[in-house]
Amino acid sequence: MHTQKNNQAVIFSCSHIAKKFELIEVLKDVSFTIAKNERIGLVGPNGSGKTTLLKIIAGQIEKDSGVISHSRETKIEYLPQIHDDPENLSGGEMAKKILLPIMSSDANLFILDEPTNNLDIDSLKMVENFVLKSNKAFLIVSHDRTFLDNIVSKIVEIDSKTKSSAVYEGNYSDYIGERRAKIERQWKEYSDKTEKIEKMDSSVEQRLSWVKEIEIKRFNNKNLPIHEKEKPPAAILRDKEGRAGRRAKVMKNRLEKYKESSEEIVKPHQGLPLKVVFEHERGGTKVFNLEGVVKEIGSRNIGPIDLHIRYGERWHIIGRNGSGKTTLLRMLLGELKPDSGILEKGENVRIGYLSQERWLNRPDSLVIEEFLEATKIEETTARELLNRFRLTTEDVKKHISLLSPGEYSRLMVAELVALRPDCIILDEPSNHLDLEAMEELESGLKDFKGTLIMVSHDRYFINKLELTHVFDLDNHSVKI
């Protein structure tokens, strides 16, 4: 096998891999290499073909075209997603379920599909430490961006529109910075080319207009007496018309050659990064007061809970699986009532909410109908805002079930922006937002001056938001 820049032997490569299921093209042109001991993150939106690619590499399904090759010594082991009910396994047990097959295998290339799902922080660190100390190679699909930051030295991205791959050196954060810069470069090149063509078109039009004017003057000149026609002004007009016509022809040829020599000018399919800004009018200082709040969940209770949440604070609600985090959020929203205790919401508090089940419980309506119902804003304003989130005039007429995960993600963030909330409540937002929407939501929340209350296991998200308070539901303690 060949070697790559870092002088490590390449133990696996795939070149121009393509795959269709019936008439649906899942992968079109995927190429990358894996070196000995290399750890690679495979990223892309839901539905972009990541699991299909892993199964092709593992030999579980056939590719349609392309070449896969590896050294004689390469032995591949594929570990698909673990689907056990996390309620029945502790975090440590989940981690062992992932690590034992790796520890007991003689493979030197492991393919891991979402190994971090349902792991608590300690278990995540256990898996991270093992992979970092291992002398094996890994190709990993994970939505845990901190895990990828800590583990990988290369990112392979599958583009859901082109069905092709792009390779970025570095960890996840390096990839995000380079990807953003690449998209901005593509847009600048597109803008520069279209602007140059517009200017050249305009110059040609101007020249042709001048030729037309001179033609009209010469035509009018024909009506002069014969002894006037041959005077210098007439001769000058004739020469001017000739020069202007030749110059227009030269410019037109130059424009055509530029268009031919320039690669076809295609608008970048990646939109410019969204700019999420949460505007709101400040409410009062008190947002929520909870005193002795208890709620029965099945055969057990959560609480008593005592919380005092003030404007501008950033709260992280933590606790083991099943401890009642979502139940607490639903009480704050007024969807559930406490069985005992006092829960007061401040006056004029305007709440924006992203639920954990939002993708699964999509409303049965058209995009524009759902948006107007949720936000109560005027339709023209709604359409303008949705367009800002790259939901076109055609998109807003679609039934919500027809939106891609990325489009639906942008719809949800657009709703949050339109509500102008002064209190934002998030329940595991990473579970249903695509990469771009998540990155831009983080950016908007970083500058948000209102109150933030969230449940999240996403360490990358948590670290970006500079939280002020942590409430642990397991022992009802508050840390600042």
Secondary structure, DSSP 8 states (H G I E B T S, - for coil): --B-TT--BEEEEEEEEEEEETTEEEEEEEEEEEETT-EEEEE--TTSSHHHHHHHHTTSS--SEEEEEE-TT--EEEE----S-GGGS-HHHHHHHHHHHHHH---SEEEEESTTTT--HHHHHHHHHHHHH--SEEEEE-S-HHHHHHH-SEEEEE-TTT-BEEEEES-HHHHHHHHHHHHHHHHHHHHHHHHHHHHHHHHHHHHHHHHHHHHHHHHHHHTS-HHHHTSHHHHHHHHHHHHHHHHHHHHHHHHHHHHHHS------SS--------------SEEEEEEEEEEEETTEEEEEEEEEEETT-EEEEE-STTSSHHHHHHHHHTSS--SEEEEEE-TT--EEEE-TTTTTT--SSBHHHHHHHHH---HHHHHHHHHHTT--TTGGGSBGGGS-HHHHHHHHHHHHHHH--SEEEEESGGGT--HHHHHHHHHHHHH--SEEEEE---HHHHHHT---EEEETTTTEEE-
